[in-house]
């Protein structure tokens, strides 16, 4: 039974343009999932091929007419593009279509804004949103109400509306950065305290919806939010994981999931959160083994890890969702090695939902935690972890 007070779902048209790149989604599956996560309902999908984007409308006038017709046919009230649009292209499309037009970047920002729970997470999202709209000055942002000069404002008769908007956004960006820097210092203090306790720090990383939070909950019996949707987790959660096999506890952190074409503003804004991965002793790289696109998703995670300075952190691959793999495709062994960027890395197959393979993962973590606790050469902080099956 539907809730009478809940808002009606927003019908949208999805548009993808094949420009010859490696990641074109012919079925717009991921964009559709993003739209649904944001509370939208895709009612039609349009794709086309171009050698290069049209400077004015991205898709050209003929295809824009087709989109307008399709929107009228299906009652769509918004159009979503899988690629990033320039401010001029967005404005031109809105005039041509007579509908709001948004792109993948804004959609991801909106989802992050809906999901952020911690004070730090909300600040990071706000900064990314402000940086995005600073080049667009779109009218659909309620917290940036347009106002003329008055008491407390420096805008006089000679200051245009767009200059007022730019100054307001610029001042908001400055304030948000200052507040975020303060939170970042507090997080660094907490991190140094953990380092002084000689804690073995493990961070869960992976493509969004790979099952990181489900695995996190299965390991530490926590109640981190886990759902079959994109970006279920945005705020880093850290718990102590006791490994009886090693006779000690380790620190385990659940982090935000990665996605292709993640807005650069979000990577910058979430630097403090993603720093958990860069400072970890071990990355548990969770992969959705049941997703046919997992090789591309795995490469995208590696790319982002490189951007945040975590490329050299040892990794243990966790191929999750074993319960969703067809019986004839399941591996013979739950533990093997996998070639990752020219080196062999340990891979564990498991199902975080059913628990199959979890004991194997715990054994691997226990062995690595014990290796980390062994004294190494003077001043080197212990031996380098050899991520091989143990």
C-alpha positions as CSV (number, residue, x, y, z in Angstrom):
1,X,0.0,0.0,0.0
2,X,1.5,3.3,-1.0
3,X,1.9,6.2,1.4
4,X,-0.6,9.0,0.5
5,X,1.8,11.6,1.9
6,X,4.9,10.5,-0.1
7,X,5.7,12.6,-3.2
8,X,4.9,11.2,-6.6
9,X,7.9,9.7,-8.4
10,X,9.5,11.9,-11.0
11,X,9.5,10.4,-14.5
12,X,12.7,11.1,-16.4
13,X,14.3,10.4,-19.8
14,X,17.8,8.9,-19.8
15,X,20.2,10.0,-22.6
16,X,23.5,8.4,-23.5
17,X,25.9,9.4,-26.3
18,X,28.5,7.0,-27.6
19,X,31.6,9.1,-28.3
20,X,33.8,6.0,-29.0
21,X,35.1,5.8,-25.4
22,X,35.7,2.6,-23.5
23,X,32.9,2.9,-20.9
24,X,29.8,3.6,-23.0
25,X,26.8,2.0,-21.3
26,X,24.5,1.0,-24.3
27,X,21.7,0.1,-21.9
28,X,22.2,3.0,-19.6
29,X,21.9,0.5,-16.7
30,X,24.1,2.4,-14.2
31,X,22.5,5.7,-15.0
32,X,19.1,4.1,-14.4
33,X,20.3,2.8,-11.0
34,X,21.6,6.2,-10.1
35,X,18.2,7.7,-11.1
36,X,16.3,5.2,-9.0
37,X,18.6,5.7,-6.1
38,X,17.8,9.5,-6.3
39,X,14.0,8.7,-6.2
40,X,13.5,9.2,-10.0
41,X,11.7,6.8,-12.4
42,X,13.3,6.3,-15.8
43,X,10.4,6.0,-18.4
44,X,12.5,6.0,-21.6
45,X,16.1,5.6,-22.7
46,X,17.7,7.2,-25.8
47,X,21.2,6.5,-27.1
48,X,23.1,7.8,-30.1
49,X,26.6,7.8,-31.6
50,X,28.6,10.9,-32.4
51,X,32.3,11.6,-33.2
52,X,32.2,14.6,-30.9
53,X,29.6,16.4,-28.7
54,X,27.7,19.1,-30.5
55,X,28.9,22.4,-29.1
56,X,25.5,23.9,-28.5
57,X,23.2,20.9,-27.7
58,X,25.7,18.0,-27.1
59,X,23.4,15.7,-29.2
60,X,22.6,18.0,-32.1
61,X,19.2,19.5,-32.9
62,X,17.7,16.4,-34.6
63,X,18.3,14.2,-31.6
64,X,17.2,17.0,-29.3
65,X,13.9,17.1,-31.1
66,X,13.6,13.3,-30.7
67,X,14.2,13.7,-26.9
68,X,11.5,16.4,-26.7
69,X,9.0,14.1,-28.5
70,X,9.9,11.2,-26.3
71,X,9.4,13.3,-23.2
72,X,6.0,14.4,-24.4
73,X,5.0,10.8,-25.2
74,X,6.0,9.4,-21.8
75,X,5.1,12.4,-19.6
76,X,8.7,12.9,-18.5
77,X,9.4,16.1,-16.5
78,X,13.2,15.9,-16.6
79,X,16.0,14.7,-18.8
80,X,19.2,13.1,-17.5
81,X,22.4,12.8,-19.5
82,X,25.0,10.1,-18.8
83,X,27.8,12.5,-19.7
84,X,28.8,15.8,-18.1
85,X,27.3,18.8,-19.8
86,X,28.9,22.2,-20.1
87,X,26.9,25.1,-18.5
88,X,26.1,26.4,-22.1
89,X,24.9,23.0,-23.3
90,X,22.7,22.6,-20.3
91,X,21.1,26.0,-20.8
92,X,20.6,25.5,-24.5
93,X,19.0,22.0,-24.0
94,X,16.6,23.4,-21.4
95,X,15.5,26.1,-23.8
96,X,15.1,23.6,-26.7
97,X,13.3,20.9,-24.7
98,X,11.3,23.1,-22.3
99,X,12.3,20.8,-19.5
100,X,15.0,20.7,-16.7
101,X,18.1,19.0,-18.0
102,X,20.7,17.5,-15.6
103,X,23.8,15.3,-16.0
104,X,25.4,12.4,-14.3
105,X,27.6,14.7,-12.2
106,X,24.7,16.6,-10.6
107,X,22.8,13.3,-10.1
108,X,25.6,11.8,-8.1
109,X,25.9,15.1,-6.1
110,X,22.1,14.9,-5.3
111,X,22.4,11.3,-4.1
112,X,25.4,12.2,-1.9
113,X,23.4,15.1,-0.5
114,X,20.5,12.8,0.3
115,X,22.7,10.2,2.0
116,X,25.3,12.1,4.0
117,X,24.7,11.7,7.7
118,X,27.8,12.8,9.6
119,X,28.7,16.5,10.0
120,X,31.8,15.9,7.9
121,X,30.0,14.1,5.2
122,X,27.4,16.9,4.9
123,X,30.2,19.5,4.7
124,X,32.0,17.5,2.0
125,X,28.8,17.2,-0.1
126,X,28.0,20.9,0.3
127,X,31.5,21.9,-0.8
128,X,31.2,19.7,-3.9
129,X,27.7,21.1,-4.8
130,X,28.9,24.7,-4.3
131,X,31.9,24.1,-6.6
132,X,29.7,22.5,-9.2
133,X,27.1,25.3,-9.3
134,X,29.6,28.1,-9.1
135,X,30.1,27.7,-12.9
136,X,26.4,27.4,-13.6
137,X,24.4,29.5,-11.2
138,X,21.3,27.3,-11.8
139,X,18.1,28.6,-10.3
140,X,17.1,25.3,-8.6
141,X,19.0,25.7,-5.3
142,X,16.7,26.8,-2.5
143,X,19.6,27.5,0.0
144,X,21.0,30.2,-2.3
145,X,17.9,32.4,-2.5
146,X,18.4,35.3,-4.9
147,X,18.5,38.6,-3.0
148,X,19.3,42.2,-3.9
149,X,21.5,44.6,-1.9
150,X,20.3,45.4,1.6
151,X,21.4,45.5,5.2
152,X,24.5,43.4,5.7
153,X,25.2,43.1,2.0
154,X,27.9,44.9,0.0
155,X,26.0,44.8,-3.3
156,X,25.0,48.2,-4.5
157,X,23.1,49.3,-7.5
158,X,26.2,48.8,-9.7
159,X,26.5,45.1,-8.8
160,X,24.7,42.8,-11.2
161,X,22.6,39.8,-10.1
162,X,25.2,37.3,-11.4
163,X,28.0,39.1,-9.5
164,X,25.9,38.9,-6.4
165,X,25.3,35.2,-6.9
166,X,29.0,34.5,-7.6
167,X,30.1,36.4,-4.5
168,X,27.5,34.5,-2.3
169,X,28.7,31.2,-3.6
170,X,32.3,32.1,-3.3
171,X,31.8,33.1,0.3
172,X,29.9,29.9,1.0
173,X,32.7,27.8,-0.5
174,X,35.3,29.7,1.7
175,X,33.3,29.1,4.9
176,X,32.7,25.4,4.1
177,X,36.4,24.8,3.3
178,X,37.3,26.4,6.7
179,X,34.9,24.2,8.6
180,X,36.0,21.1,6.7
181,X,39.6,21.8,7.4
182,X,38.8,21.9,11.1
183,X,37.0,18.5,10.9
184,X,40.0,17.1,8.9
185,X,42.4,18.2,11.7
186,X,40.2,16.4,14.3
187,X,40.2,13.2,12.1
188,X,44.0,13.4,11.8
189,X,44.3,13.6,15.5
190,X,42.2,10.5,15.9
191,X,44.3,8.7,13.3
192,X,47.5,9.5,15.1
193,X,46.1,8.1,18.3
194,X,45.3,4.9,16.5
195,X,48.9,4.8,15.0
196,X,50.4,5.3,18.5
197,X,48.4,2.2,19.7
198,X,50.1,0.3,16.8
199,X,46.8,-0.7,15.4
200,X,46.6,-2.7,12.1
201,X,44.3,-0.5,10.0
202,X,42.2,-2.1,7.3
203,X,39.9,-0.2,4.9
204,X,37.2,-1.6,2.8
205,X,37.2,-0.2,-0.7
206,X,35.4,-1.1,-3.9
207,X,32.9,-0.1,-6.5
208,X,29.5,1.2,-5.2
209,X,27.1,-1.6,-4.4
210,X,29.8,-4.3,-4.3
211,X,28.7,-5.3,-0.8
212,X,31.2,-3.5,1.4
213,X,28.8,-2.6,4.2
214,X,27.3,-6.1,4.2
215,X,30.8,-7.5,4.6
216,X,31.6,-4.9,7.2
217,X,28.5,-5.9,9.2
218,X,29.3,-9.6,8.8
219,X,32.8,-9.2,10.2
220,X,32.2,-6.8,13.1
221,X,28.5,-7.5,13.8
222,X,27.9,-3.7,13.4
223,X,24.7,-2.2,12.0
224,X,26.1,0.0,9.3
225,X,23.5,0.8,6.7
226,X,23.6,-1.7,3.9
227,X,21.2,-1.9,1.0
228,X,21.1,-3.1,-2.6
229,X,21.5,0.3,-4.1
230,X,24.2,2.7,-5.2
231,X,26.0,4.8,-2.5
232,X,24.3,3.2,0.5
233,X,27.4,4.3,2.5
234,X,28.8,7.8,2.4
235,X,30.4,8.3,5.8
236,X,33.4,6.3,7.0
237,X,32.6,4.0,9.9
238,X,35.4,2.4,11.9
239,X,35.1,-0.5,14.3
240,X,37.4,-2.9,16.1
241,X,37.5,-6.4,14.6
242,X,38.7,-9.1,16.9
243,X,40.6,-11.9,15.1
244,X,40.8,-14.8,17.5
245,X,43.0,-16.6,15.1
246,X,45.6,-13.9,15.7
247,X,44.8,-13.2,19.3
248,X,44.4,-9.5,18.6
249,X,42.1,-6.8,17.3
250,X,42.4,-4.7,14.1
251,X,40.8,-1.5,13.0
252,X,38.3,-1.9,10.2
253,X,36.8,1.0,8.2
254,X,33.9,1.0,5.8
255,X,34.3,3.8,3.2
256,X,32.3,5.4,0.3
257,X,32.0,3.3,-2.9
258,X,33.6,4.4,-6.1
259,X,32.0,4.9,-9.5
260,X,33.1,5.7,-13.0
261,X,33.2,9.4,-13.8
262,X,33.0,10.3,-10.1
263,X,33.0,14.2,-10.1
264,X,36.5,15.5,-9.4
265,X,34.9,17.9,-7.0
266,X,33.7,15.0,-4.9
267,X,37.1,13.3,-5.0
268,X,38.6,16.6,-3.7
269,X,35.8,17.2,-1.2
270,X,35.9,13.6,0.2
271,X,39.7,13.7,0.6
272,X,39.4,13.5,4.4
273,X,37.1,10.5,4.2
274,X,39.1,8.7,1.5
275,X,42.3,9.4,3.5
276,X,41.3,6.3,5.6
277,X,42.1,4.3,2.5
278,X,45.4,6.1,1.8
279,X,46.6,5.6,5.4
280,X,45.5,2.0,5.8
281,X,47.9,-0.9,6.3
282,X,45.7,-3.1,4.1
283,X,42.9,-2.5,1.6
284,X,40.1,-5.1,1.4
285,X,39.1,-4.5,-2.2
286,X,35.6,-5.8,-2.5
287,X,34.4,-6.8,-6.0
288,X,30.9,-7.8,-7.1
289,X,31.8,-11.1,-8.6
290,X,28.3,-11.6,-10.0
291,X,28.4,-8.4,-12.1
292,X,29.6,-9.1,-15.6
293,X,31.2,-5.6,-15.7
294,X,33.4,-6.3,-12.7
295,X,36.7,-6.0,-14.6
296,X,35.9,-2.4,-15.6
297,X,34.7,-1.6,-12.1
298,X,37.8,-3.0,-10.6
299,X,40.0,-0.8,-12.9
300,X,37.9,2.3,-12.0
301,X,38.6,1.6,-8.3
302,X,42.3,1.3,-9.0
303,X,42.3,4.6,-10.9
304,X,40.6,6.5,-8.0
305,X,43.0,4.8,-5.5
306,X,45.8,6.2,-7.5
307,X,44.3,9.7,-7.4
308,X,44.0,9.7,-3.6
309,X,47.6,8.4,-3.1
310,X,46.6,4.8,-2.1
311,X,47.9,2.9,-5.1
312,X,50.8,1.4,-3.2
313,X,48.8,0.2,-0.2
314,X,48.7,-3.6,-0.1
315,X,45.4,-5.1,-1.3
316,X,43.5,-8.3,-0.6
317,X,40.8,-8.9,-3.2
318,X,37.4,-10.1,-1.9
319,X,35.2,-11.4,-4.7
320,X,31.8,-11.0,-3.0
321,X,28.3,-12.2,-3.9
322,X,29.3,-15.9,-4.3
323,X,25.7,-16.8,-3.6
324,X,24.6,-14.9,-6.8
325,X,26.9,-16.8,-9.1
326,X,25.6,-19.7,-11.2
327,X,26.7,-23.1,-9.8
328,X,28.6,-24.0,-12.9
329,X,30.6,-20.7,-12.8
330,X,31.6,-20.9,-9.1
331,X,35.3,-21.3,-8.4
332,X,36.7,-24.7,-7.3
333,X,38.7,-23.0,-4.5
334,X,37.7,-20.1,-2.3
335,X,41.3,-18.9,-2.2
336,X,43.6,-18.3,-5.1
337,X,45.7,-15.5,-6.7
338,X,44.7,-12.9,-9.2
339,X,46.9,-10.7,-11.4
340,X,46.4,-7.1,-10.4
341,X,48.5,-4.5,-12.4
342,X,51.3,-6.9,-13.1
343,X,51.5,-8.5,-9.6
344,X,49.9,-11.5,-8.1
345,X,47.4,-10.7,-5.3
346,X,45.5,-13.0,-3.0
347,X,41.8,-13.4,-3.9
348,X,39.1,-14.7,-1.5
349,X,35.7,-15.8,-2.8
350,X,32.9,-15.3,-0.4
351,X,29.3,-14.3,0.2
352,X,29.0,-11.6,2.9
353,X,25.2,-12.3,2.9
354,X,25.4,-16.1,3.5
355,X,28.7,-16.2,5.3
356,X,30.3,-18.7,2.9
357,X,34.0,-18.0,2.7
358,X,34.2,-15.7,5.7
359,X,36.3,-18.1,7.8
360,X,38.9,-18.1,4.9
361,X,39.0,-14.3,4.9
362,X,39.4,-14.2,8.6
363,X,42.3,-16.6,8.4
364,X,44.0,-14.4,5.8
365,X,43.4,-11.2,7.9
366,X,44.8,-12.9,11.0
367,X,48.0,-14.0,9.2
368,X,48.5,-10.5,7.9
369,X,47.8,-8.9,11.2
370,X,50.4,-11.2,12.9
371,X,52.9,-10.4,10.1
372,X,52.4,-6.7,10.8
373,X,53.0,-7.2,14.5
374,X,56.4,-8.8,14.0
375,X,59.3,-6.4,14.5
376,X,61.2,-5.6,11.3
377,X,64.5,-3.8,10.7
378,X,65.1,-0.8,13.0
379,X,63.1,2.2,11.9
380,X,61.1,0.5,9.2
381,X,58.0,0.0,11.3
382,X,57.8,-3.8,10.5
383,X,58.0,-6.0,7.5
384,X,56.3,-5.1,4.2
385,X,53.1,-7.2,3.9
386,X,53.4,-10.0,1.3
387,X,49.8,-10.4,0.1
388,X,50.0,-14.0,-0.9
389,X,47.7,-16.9,0.1
390,X,48.6,-18.1,3.6
